[in-house]
């Protein structure tokens, strides 16, 4: 699913987007965090697919899973 997430330095400041469109992963995550149901997101953004929303969640989970190194 992560292959649905694209990066283009010329688009949206290089931020992660969905399938080369100008829809940022953050935009989808913000909608989900606001409690907007997936069905409503797909209705409002008809060019998105359910797999795109799942890819955003997978991407966010992967970004949150990184080691934290402490300097001593």
VEXMARTI-236230 format. One record per residue: chain; residue number from 0; x, y, z of N, C-alpha, C, O, CB in turn. Coordinates in steps of 0.001 Angstrom, whole numbers, always signed. Glycine has a CB too. Layout:
N
A/NUM/X/Y/Z/X/Y/Z/X/Y/Z/X/Y/Z/X/Y/Z
...
//
This chain:
72
A/0/+814/-1198/+0/+0/+0/+0/+857/+1260/+0/+447/+2283/-550/-926/-1/+1196
A/1/+2014/+1204/+595/+2859/+2391/+684/+3234/+2898/-708/+3569/+4073/-853/+4124/+2086/+1498
A/2/+3188/+2047/-1735/+3540/+2519/-3077/+2526/+3531/-3613/+2781/+4161/-4639/+3645/+1338/-4036
A/3/+1402/+3697/-2955/+417/+4723/-3326/+849/+6104/-2844/+300/+7116/-3281/-964/+4376/-2745
A/4/+1818/+6149/-1957/+2316/+7415/-1423/+3495/+7858/-2282/+4463/+7117/-2453/+2732/+7279/+86
A/5/+3406/+9076/-2820/+4442/+9575/-3719/+5062/+10852/-3174/+4455/+11578/-2386/+3868/+9823/-5115
A/6/+6276/+11101/-3612/+7019/+12302/-3215/+7513/+12976/-4486/+8118/+12336/-5347/+8218/+11955/-2249
A/7/+7250/+14268/-4595/+7704/+15033/-5746/+8131/+16406/-5232/+7294/+17158/-4732/+6581/+15148/-6850
A/8/+9411/+16749/-5343/+9884/+18038/-4825/+9168/+19232/-5458/+9151/+20316/-4874/+11374/+18166/-5056
A/9/+8580/+19052/-6637/+7892/+20144/-7323/+6406/+20232/-6965/+5685/+21093/-7470/+8041/+19979/-8818
A/10/+5966/+19342/-6097/+4538/+19279/-5769/+4354/+19298/-4264/+4947/+18488/-3550/+3886/+18015/-6374
A/11/+3550/+20203/-3788/+3215/+20300/-2357/+4468/+20364/-1494/+4498/+19814/-393/+2352/+19107/-1928
A/12/+5491/+21029/-1990/+6718/+21189/-1219/+7441/+19884/-929/+8214/+19801/+26/+6410/+21868/+63
A/13/+7198/+18865/-1743/+7856/+17577/-1531/+7211/+16728/-455/+7713/+15654/-123/+9281/+17797/-1182
A/14/+6097/+17202/+92/+5410/+16425/+1132/+4761/+15184/+512/+4443/+15180/-677/+4337/+17296/+1855
A/15/+4567/+14138/+1308/+3966/+12918/+778/+2536/+13152/+299/+1716/+13731/+1012/+3985/+11824/+1835
A/16/+2256/+12699/-903/+937/+12845/-1527/+419/+11478/-1938/+1121/+10471/-1846/+1000/+13795/-2753
A/17/-818/+11469/-2392/-1445/+10222/-2806/-1400/+10103/-4328/-1935/+10953/-5039/-2903/+10144/-2295
A/18/-766/+9056/-4815/-699/+8695/-6227/-411/+9875/-7144/-1008/+9984/-8215/-1982/+8052/-6641
A/19/+484/+10749/-6744/+896/+11855/-7596/-100/+13000/-7663/+141/+13988/-8357/+1143/+11353/-8961
A/20/-1212/+12882/-6954/-2196/+13961/-6932/-1772/+14999/-5895/-854/+14759/-5109/-3625/+13412/-6619
A/21/-2420/+16114/-5894/-2115/+17163/-4927/-2943/+17000/-3652/-3402/+17978/-3063/-2365/+18540/-5545
A/22/-3117/+15778/-3252/-3773/+15475/-1977/-2695/+14921/-1068/-2156/+13839/-1299/-4980/+14454/-2146
A/23/-2391/+15689/-24/-1329/+15276/+886/-1832/+14202/+1849/-3010/+14160/+2202/-791/+16485/+1669
A/24/-924/+13353/+2252/-1232/+12349/+3271/-1770/+13045/+4511/-2729/+12572/+5123/+23/+11499/+3618
A/25/-1166/+14154/+4883/-1590/+14891/+6065/-3044/+15338/+5959/-3767/+15325/+6955/-690/+16098/+6280
A/26/-3483/+15734/+4765/-4870/+16172/+4584/-5838/+15036/+4912/-6838/+15243/+5599/-5099/+16669/+3139
A/27/-5539/+13853/+4425/-6401/+12698/+4693/-6360/+12342/+6178/-7395/+12061/+6781/-5968/+11482/+3835
A/28/-5174/+12354/+6758/-5055/+12038/+8187/-5791/+13064/+9047/-6410/+12705/+10049/-3577/+11977/+8599
A/29/-5725/+14336/+8659/-6448/+15376/+9394/-7958/+15140/+9347/-8652/+15319/+10348/-6115/+16763/+8823
A/30/-8458/+14740/+8185/-9890/+14450/+8071/-10283/+13277/+8964/-11296/+13330/+9660/-10261/+14148/+6611
A/31/-9480/+12228/+8939/-9763/+11072/+9793/-9693/+11444/+11272/-10528/+11013/+12067/-8781/+9935/+9491
A/32/-8690/+12248/+11637/-8535/+12662/+13037/-9700/+13535/+13497/-10036/+13562/+14681/-7217/+13416/+13224
A/33/-10310/+14244/+12556/-11460/+15089/+12887/-12744/+14274/+13014/-13804/+14817/+13326/-11639/+16170/+11828
A/34/-12640/+12970/+12772/-13793/+12092/+12925/-14650/+11966/+11683/-15766/+11450/+11745/-14632/+12573/+14037
A/35/-14138/+12435/+10551/-14886/+12313/+9299/-14854/+10845/+8868/-13773/+10271/+8738/-14287/+13250/+8179
A/36/-15998/+10238/+8649/-16007/+8827/+8235/-15357/+8641/+6865/-15409/+9525/+6010/-17444/+8289/+8206
A/37/-14755/+7491/+6681/-14095/+7173/+5418/-15060/+7335/+4246/-14678/+7859/+3200/-13533/+5745/+5450
A/38/-16285/+6897/+4408/-17259/+6996/+3317/-17495/+8451/+2913/-17661/+8749/+1729/-18586/+6346/+3729
A/39/-17511/+9345/+3879/-17714/+10763/+3576/-16491/+11362/+2871/-16632/+12183/+1965/-18014/+11546/+4867
A/40/-15303/+10949/+3287/-14077/+11416/+2627/-14082/+10971/+1167/-13757/+11751/+273/-12810/+10877/+3356
A/41/-14452/+9720/+935/-14478/+9196/-428/-15572/+9871/-1263/-15431/+10020/-2477/-14691/+7677/-407
A/42/-16635/+10267/-621/-17705/+10975/-1332/-17264/+12391/-1709/-17533/+12866/-2812/-18983/+11030/-468
A/43/-16583/+13054/-775/-16130/+14430/-1019/-14936/+14492/-1969/-14759/+15475/-2688/-15764/+15097/+298
A/44/-14130/+13455/-1969/-12951/+13378/-2839/-13077/+12122/-3697/-12404/+11128/-3427/-11615/+13360/-2001
A/45/-13922/+12147/-4722/-14261/+10925/-5462/-13095/+10282/-6215/-13200/+9129/-6632/-15343/+11229/-6433
A/46/-11996/+10998/-6395/-10845/+10414/-7088/-9978/+9608/-6131/-9018/+8969/-6561/-10010/+11510/-7753
A/47/-10302/+9629/-4831/-9608/+8764/-3874/-10246/+7387/-3870/-11425/+7228/-4188/-9634/+9374/-2455
A/48/-9455/+6407/-3507/-9937/+5028/-3373/-9741/+4594/-1923/-8877/+5132/-1231/-9185/+4057/-4361
A/49/-10528/+3635/-1458/-10353/+3158/-78/-8897/+2763/+215/-8401/+3004/+1315/-11277/+1958/+184
A/50/-8221/+2165/-756/-6826/+1766/-544/-5918/+2970/-305/-4891/+2841/+362/-6321/+970/-1744
A/51/-6279/+4138/-839/-5491/+5346/-601/-5544/+5742/+875/-4532/+6126/+1461/-6000/+6504/-1483
A/52/-6726/+5644/+1459/-6876/+5982/+2877/-6089/+4996/+3728/-5425/+5393/+4685/-8368/+5982/+3291
A/53/-6160/+3723/+3389/-5387/+2718/+4130/-3888/+2963/+3975/-3126/+2770/+4923/-5744/+1297/+3646
A/54/-3467/+3385/+2792/-2044/+3677/+2577/-1597/+4848/+3449/-482/+4843/+3971/-1772/+3989/+1089
A/55/-2460/+5847/+3607/-2127/+6985/+4481/-1935/+6519/+5920/-1003/+6949/+6599/-3232/+8065/+4418
A/56/-2809/+5649/+6375/-2689/+5124/+7743/-1438/+4273/+7889/-741/+4370/+8899/-3932/+4299/+8117
A/57/-1144/+3441/+6898/+77/+2628/+6933/+1313/+3520/+6966/+2259/+3261/+7710/+136/+1682/+5714
A/58/+1294/+4566/+6155/+2425/+5497/+6105/+2623/+6171/+7467/+3746/+6260/+7965/+2203/+6565/+5004
A/59/+1536/+6637/+8057/+1625/+7298/+9360/+2147/+6340/+10428/+2959/+6729/+11268/+254/+7850/+9774
A/60/+1689/+5104/+10400/+2151/+4110/+11371/+3643/+3849/+11195/+4378/+3734/+12176/+1357/+2796/+11224
A/61/+4084/+3755/+9952/+5511/+3514/+9699/+6357/+4694/+10164/+7456/+4500/+10683/+5755/+3250/+8204
A/62/+5858/+5910/+9984/+6607/+7095/+10400/+6707/+7201/+11918/+7677/+7740/+12452/+5955/+8349/+9838
A/63/+5700/+6683/+12600/+5713/+6745/+14069/+6591/+5674/+14697/+6890/+5733/+15890/+4307/+6612/+14603
A/64/+6999/+4706/+13906/+7786/+3582/+14428/+9263/+3746/+14062/+9773/+3074/+13165/+7245/+2238/+13880
A/65/+9925/+4638/+14763/+11359/+4817/+14539/+12041/+4937/+15891/+11437/+5408/+16854/+11649/+6073/+13652
A/66/+13284/+4517/+15966/+14001/+4582/+17245/+14311/+6030/+17612/+14512/+6887/+16752/+15305/+3759/+17180
A/67/+14340/+6262/+18890/+14758/+7570/+19402/+16109/+7392/+20056/+16257/+6597/+20984/+13713/+8166/+20412
A/68/+17089/+8124/+19579/+18438/+8043/+20116/+18662/+9215/+21064/+18364/+10365/+20742/+19495/+8038/+18977
A/69/+19184/+8899/+22221/+19456/+9935/+23207/+20957/+10258/+23201/+21796/+9359/+23245/+18988/+9486/+24625
A/70/+21268/+11518/+23148/+22678/+11936/+23218/+23101/+11963/+24683/+22337/+12371/+25559/+22894/+13346/+22547
A/71/+24308/+11529/+24926/+24816/+11549/+26312/+26048/+12382/+26378/+26635/+12532/+27449/+25110/+10134/+26831
//
